[in-house]
Structures are given as structure tokens and as C-alpha cells.
């Protein structure tokens, strides 16, 4: 059938068609991951975008009757299609998120901001766990509008088309999102040496039970969250305050993790740990910092589904590591 031949050409045989999408894939994956907080869901959204790209690009006939529908701006079209698919997935997943067992954290990914050029630093910093959690507090359209404008530098005219809103409405969405993000004081870079000091003190607290050094590196209102998805034994409540966090690390977690292997890793733009047992990653640990360089949040991932792509070498499956996510 002619339809089958056209689709086959569009999806498999036409190198220009495939190249355009593959060049856009890292950017689309980065956008989808930031919107959804899940690499698995982001990859699904990007794949769905590819299927739609293949169908729309070659389906039907254009006004000249040549049998080929051209798209003037493929990058903008792909961004729009991917964003809309992400928003659909957010709506569909809302019910599952509200019934999630324990704390929910974004899926960790191998990503570093070290040695990033100044122009790319803001893009890389928007991968941090703290930033992704801040995005979760925004409405879906606030989240999308902010990311498209402030992180991916799209003009308001294109954002308005993507979200099917007026430019004025999009400006209000971005303004509200920026106000929330600026209030949270997330856009700063903690020196690597300070991060390393915290990692050493954290490991000593858990493995050795000595918390004195860690205590001076924690903010008064430190929070510790553990995401297990209800699939493994883990702390389900969020701990708040320095005393509670130190007691848990130096006594409770010490009895479980002291014998595990610890591996420093670059995760979501900050330095953290991968914790392994018999070569299998059983936990990851990342941190958020206040402007003074003190840790104000500790994020422990124990959900095996969200750890499946992490390994000690940092060589995850395609799309996990830098520069696959932009």
C-alpha cells in the first residue's frame, strides 16, 4: 500500500528525516526529563514524539499535491510535540503520584556541571534534584513555560503556540515560576571542595558513627528524604532538623550501610554517592546546598526501578549520561 511505503520511507529509509530527529533527541530528552522527573518516562515521551514526527512529516499531501508535508521549523515542531506529550503524561500520572508510597524523588542520572562553559552552566544546574523538586511545586504549564523560556531559551511566541495560550499568559506563567524558584535560592554553585568535604563527613557519620564533622556542615533546617517506592525497606517519613538527621545517620543507617561499598559519583550536577552491594547499586545519595554552602537537603534513592540505570562507572544506557541529556 502507498501509505505503508510512505511511512516506511519516513521512519526508516530517509536519512535526512532520521538525522533531524536524532540531532534534536538529546535536547528533547533533557526537556522531557526536567518536566517529568523520570528518565524512563522522558524516553517514552521522546519515542512518542518520534512516532508522531514520522506520521505528520510524511502523511497526506501538501497544497502543491506533491505528496509530502513539509515542516518549516522542525526543531520547534519537535519541541512542541514533545512538550505536549509530557504534559499529557503528567496529567495521566497524577493519580499514581498521589498514591506513591513514601517520599517521591526524581530519578537520579549521571550528570556533571564541572568544567561546563558559562553559557551551559544554567542548563546543567537545572538538572539538580533540588531544582527538579522545585519544578514539582509548579503547575504543569508553569513548569513547561519556565523551562522552555529560561532554560531552553525559546521565544514567547513559540511557547504560546506550544501551550496554546497567549504570549501574555505565557509571560505570567514564567514570572510566577521564576518568583517561586528565586525564593527557593536554588540557582547557585557550591564549590567542589565544599561538596567533597560534606561527602567525606557524611560517609564517616554512616560508616564510623562519628557525626561531629558532619554537624557543622548541615543547615539547621536540614531535611532527609528517602524514596523507596514501597519496594524495599527504607525510611518513609521525611526527617527534619539537624538532631534528627544526625541521629538517623550515626545510629540507624550506620547499622545497615557500614558494610556496603561506597563510590563517589556525579549525579544530577552535584557530587554524591552510589552505594553498592555485591556489585549492584542499592542506593544513591545526593545533596542540596544553601547559599552558604551548608547542606539543606539529603536525598537517598532506594527505589530499585529508579536505580536500574545507574552504575559505578557512570556508563548507563543510551540517554543517561552527559552529553545525552542536554
C-alpha positions in Angstrom: 0.0 0.0 0.0 1.1 3.6 -0.7 0.6 4.6 3.0 2.9 1.8 4.2 5.6 2.8 1.7 5.4 6.4 2.7 5.6 5.6 6.4 8.5 3.2 5.7 10.4 5.9 3.9 9.6 8.4 6.6 10.6 6.3 9.5 13.4 4.1 8.2 14.8 4.9 4.8 15.1 8.7 4.6 18.4 9.7 6.2 17.5 13.4 6.4 14.3 12.6 8.3 16.1 10.5 10.8 19.1 12.9 11.2 16.9 15.8 12.0 15.3 13.9 14.8 18.5 12.4 16.1 20.1 15.8 16.3 17.1 17.0 18.4 16.9 13.9 20.6 19.3 15.0 23.4 17.6 18.3 23.7 14.1 16.7 23.7 15.3 14.1 26.3 16.6 16.9 28.5 13.4 18.8 28.3 11.2 15.8 29.0 13.4 14.7 31.9 13.1 18.1 33.6 9.3 18.2 33.1 8.7 14.6 34.2 11.5 13.9 36.7 11.8 10.4 35.3 14.2 9.3 32.7 12.1 6.3 31.8 9.0 8.5 31.2 11.1 11.0 29.3 12.4 8.4 26.9 8.8 7.3 26.4 7.8 10.8 25.6 10.6 11.3 23.1 9.8 8.0 21.4 6.2 9.0 21.1 7.4 12.3 19.6 9.4 10.3 17.0 6.3 8.3 16.1 4.3 11.5 15.6 7.1 13.1 13.7 7.2 10.2 11.3 3.5 10.3 10.7 3.0 14.0 10.4 6.1 14.6 8.3 5.1 12.2 5.5 1.3 11.8 5.9 -1.1 13.2 3.4 -0.3 15.7 0.6 0.6 19.4 0.7 -1.1 22.2 -1.1 1.1 21.6 -4.2 -0.1 18.0 -4.4 3.4 16.5 -4.2 2.6 14.0 -1.5 5.0 15.5 1.1 4.0 17.6 4.0 7.0 19.9 4.9 7.6 21.5 8.3 9.2 24.9 8.2 10.9 24.7 11.6 11.5 21.0 12.6 13.2 21.9 15.9 10.2 24.0 17.1 7.7 21.4 15.9 9.5 18.6 17.8 9.8 20.7 20.9 6.1 21.5 20.8 5.1 17.8 20.2 7.4 16.6 23.0 6.2 19.2 25.5 2.6 18.4 24.8 3.2 14.7 25.2 5.0 15.4 28.5 2.0 17.4 29.8 -0.3 14.5 28.8 1.9 12.1 30.8 1.9 14.4 33.8 -1.9 14.5 33.8 -2.1 10.8 33.4 0.4 10.1 36.1 -1.1 12.5 38.7 -3.2 9.8 40.3 -0.3 7.4 40.6 1.9 10.1 42.1 -0.6 10.9 44.9 -0.7 7.2 45.9 3.0 6.9 45.9 4.4 5.1 49.0 6.7 7.4 51.0 8.6 10.3 49.6 8.9 10.8 45.8 12.2 11.9 44.4 13.3 12.4 40.7 15.1 9.5 39.1 18.8 10.2 39.5 21.0 10.4 36.4 24.8 10.6 35.8 25.4 14.3 35.0 28.1 16.8 35.9 28.3 20.6 35.8 32.1 20.6 36.4 34.0 22.3 33.6 30.8 23.5 31.9 31.1 26.6 29.9 29.3 29.6 31.4 26.6 29.6 28.8 25.8 25.9 29.6 26.1 26.1 33.4 22.5 27.2 34.0 21.3 24.4 31.7 23.3 21.9 33.7 22.3 23.3 37.1 18.6 22.8 36.2 19.3 19.0 36.5 19.9 19.1 40.3 17.5 17.1 42.4 16.6 20.3 44.4 15.7 22.1 41.2 13.6 19.2 39.9 11.7 19.1 43.1 11.1 22.8 43.0 9.6 22.3 39.5 7.2 19.7 41.0 5.6 22.5 43.0 4.7 24.4 39.9 1.7 23.8 37.8 2.4 21.7 34.7 2.1 24.7 32.4 4.2 26.9 34.7 6.9 24.2 34.6 6.8 23.9 30.9 6.8 27.6 30.2 9.6 28.3 32.6 11.8 25.5 31.2 11.1 26.5 27.6 11.9 30.2 28.2 14.6 30.4 30.9 16.4 27.1 30.4 15.9 26.3 26.7 15.7 29.9 25.6 12.6 29.7 23.4 10.8 33.0 22.5 7.4 33.6 24.0 5.8 33.4 20.5 6.8 29.8 20.2 5.9 29.0 23.8 2.5 30.4 23.2 2.0 28.1 20.3 3.2 25.1 22.2 1.0 25.7 25.2 -1.9 27.1 23.1 -2.0 30.3 25.2 -1.5 33.9 24.5 2.0 35.4 24.9 0.8 37.5 27.8 -0.4 34.4 29.6 2.9 32.7 29.0 4.8 35.6 30.4 2.7 35.4 33.6 3.4 31.7 33.9 7.1 32.3 33.6 7.0 35.2 36.0 5.2 33.2 38.7 7.6 30.3 38.2 10.7 32.5 38.5 9.3 34.0 41.7 9.0 30.6 43.3 12.4 29.5 42.1 14.2 32.7 43.2 12.6 32.5 46.6 14.0 28.9 47.0 17.5 30.2 46.3 18.5 27.3 44.1 20.5 29.0 41.4 24.0 29.0 42.9 27.0 26.7 42.6 28.6 25.1 45.6 32.4 24.7 45.2 33.6 21.2 44.6 35.9 21.3 47.6 32.9 22.0 49.9 30.9 19.2 48.3 33.9 16.8 48.8 34.1 17.9 52.5 30.5 17.1 53.0 30.8 13.7 51.3 33.7 12.7 53.5 31.8 13.8 56.6 28.6 12.0 55.5 30.5 8.7 54.9 32.2 9.0 58.2 28.9 9.6 60.0 27.3 6.5 58.5 30.3 4.1 58.4 32.0 5.2 61.6 29.1 6.6 63.6 31.0 9.9 64.1 28.8 12.9 63.3 30.7 15.9 64.8 32.3 16.9 61.4 29.0 16.5 59.6 27.1 18.5 62.1 28.8 21.8 61.3 28.1 21.2 57.5 24.4 20.9 57.9 21.8 23.7 57.9 19.6 24.0 61.0 16.5 23.1 58.9 18.2 20.1 57.1 15.7 17.6 55.6 16.4 14.0 54.7 14.1 12.2 52.2 14.3 8.6 51.1 12.5 7.3 48.0 11.9 3.5 48.1 8.6 3.4 46.2 7.5 1.0 48.9 9.6 -1.7 47.1 12.4 -2.1 49.6 12.8 -1.4 53.3 13.6 2.2 53.9 12.7 5.3 55.9 9.3 6.5 54.7 8.9 9.7 56.6 10.9 12.9 55.9 13.3 13.7 58.7 13.6 17.4 59.6 16.2 19.2 61.7 19.9 18.6 62.4 19.4 16.5 65.5 17.0 14.0 64.0 19.1 13.7 60.8 22.4 13.1 62.7 20.8 10.5 65.0 19.4 8.6 62.0 22.7 8.7 60.1 25.0 7.9 63.0 22.9 5.2 64.6 20.1 3.9 62.4 21.7 4.0 58.9 25.1 3.1 60.4 23.8 -0.4 61.2 22.6 -1.0 57.6 25.2 0.7 55.4 28.5 0.4 57.1 29.4 -2.8 55.2 28.3 -1.5 51.7 30.7 -0.3 49.1 30.7 3.5 48.6 31.5 5.1 45.2 31.7 8.9 44.7 29.7 9.9 41.6 28.5 12.9 39.7 24.7 12.8 39.9 22.3 15.4 38.7 25.0 18.1 38.6 26.3 17.6 42.1 28.7 15.2 43.8 27.1 12.2 45.6 27.5 8.5 46.2 26.4 5.3 44.7 26.1 2.6 47.3 26.6 -1.0 46.1 26.3 -4.5 47.5 27.8 -7.4 45.5 28.3 -5.1 42.6 24.6 -4.0 42.5 23.6 -0.4 43.1 21.3 -0.4 46.1 21.2 3.3 46.8 22.3 6.7 45.7 22.8 9.8 47.8 22.7 13.4 46.6 22.6 16.8 48.4 21.2 20.3 48.1 23.1 23.3 49.5 22.1 26.7 50.7 24.0 29.8 49.5 26.4 29.5 52.4 27.5 26.0 51.3 25.7 24.1 54.0 23.7 21.0 53.1 20.0 21.8 53.5 18.7 18.5 52.0 19.8 14.9 51.7 18.2 12.8 49.1 18.5 9.0 49.3 17.2 6.9 46.4 16.4 3.3 47.3 13.7 2.6 44.7 15.2 -0.2 42.6 13.3 0.9 39.4 15.0 4.3 39.6 18.4 2.8 40.3 18.4 0.4 37.4 20.3 2.7 35.0 23.0 3.8 37.5 26.3 2.0 37.6 29.6 2.8 39.3 31.4 3.6 36.0 28.8 6.2 35.0 28.2 4.4 31.7 24.5 4.0 31.8 22.3 3.0 28.9 21.9 5.3 26.0 20.5 8.7 27.0 21.6 8.5 30.7 25.0 10.3 30.7 26.3 13.6 29.6 26.0 14.8 26.8 23.0 12.6 26.0 20.8 14.8 28.3 21.1 18.5 27.5 
